[in-house]
């Protein structure tokens, strides 16, 4: 379980940056070479490569080199793991909110909740 938490920490760190989120969004359409991914951003290639390194270290993307071209692709399983964690948290908070709403309704109607 502890290892999963470290993966989540690195995934959320990677997703905290708008450039990296944009790369993830682009890769949902399919694999792309680094040059293509870097084009929309107003930054030098070395800076962009640092963003890719964070995404790769987090496990959200995988890169493969063929000749002189490095291609990136989304690692759907890691993204799904992060999404499952968010869904579990949402369910917990919805359950808490439902219990609070029931408690308030019972208090307002004069019912004893015990």
N, C-alpha and C positions, 0 to 999 in steps of 0.2 A: 504494500500500500504506500509506503514512504516513497518508493521509487516513482510511483504514479504521480505523487504530489510534485516531485521535482520536474517531471515532464510537463505538468500543468503550469508550474511556475514559469518555465522557459517558454511555453506556448503563449501564455498571457503577456509575458514580457515582449515577445516578438510581435504580438497583435496590438500592442499599445501604441505603435508608431503608424501614422497614416500612410507613409510610403510602403511599409511592409504589408499593411492591409490591402493597399491597391495592388500590390504584386500578387497577393493571394487571390484577390478578386479576378485579376486577369488570368491566373492559372486555372481557375475553375472552368475556363473555356478550352483548356488543353495546354499541353507542354509548349514552351517557347524558348528560343535562344536568349541568352543574357542580353545581347545587343538590342533585341526587340523589346525586352522588358524594360530596359534602361531608357529607351527613347523618350517616353512622356515626361521624364523627370529632369528638372533643371539642376543637375548636379554632375560632377565628374564621375567617371566610371569607377575609380577607386572608392569613392564614397558609396556609390550604389552597391558595389561588391560587398561592402561591410554589412549592408542591409540583407543581402542574400545570405551572407555567412550566419547572421542571427537567425534567419528563417531556417537555414539548413541545420544549425546546431540545435534548434528547438524540435527538429523532426517534422516540421510542417511542409518542407519541400525537400526534394531530392534532386541532385544535379548529376548529369552524366556528360562526359567529354568524348566527343567523336571528332578526331582530327583537331582542328583549331576552334571548333564550335562547342561551347558548353551550353547544354539545354537543361532547363529547370522544369520540374513537374510537381504537382501537388501531391502530398502524401495524405490521401483521404482518411486513412485510419487514424492518424494523429489528430486531424481536424475533427473527426467524429468523436474521438475520446474527449476533446475539449467541449464539444457540443453536448455530450452526455452529462458532463459535470455541471454545465450551466442548466440543463433541463432538470437534473436532480435538485439543484439549489432552488430553481423556480418552483418545483413541486413542494419542497419543504416550506417555502414562504407562502405559497397559496394555501397549504394546509393550516399554517399558523393564522393566516388572515381569516379563513373559514371558521376556525375555532373561536377566534375573537368575535367575529360577527355573530356566531351562535350565542356566545356568552352575553353579548350586549343585547341581543334580541330577548333572551331569557330574562335578563335583568329589567328590561323595559316593560316586559309583560308581567312582571312580578313573580315569575316562576323561580323556584329554588333549583339551582344547578347541581346540587349534591344528590 
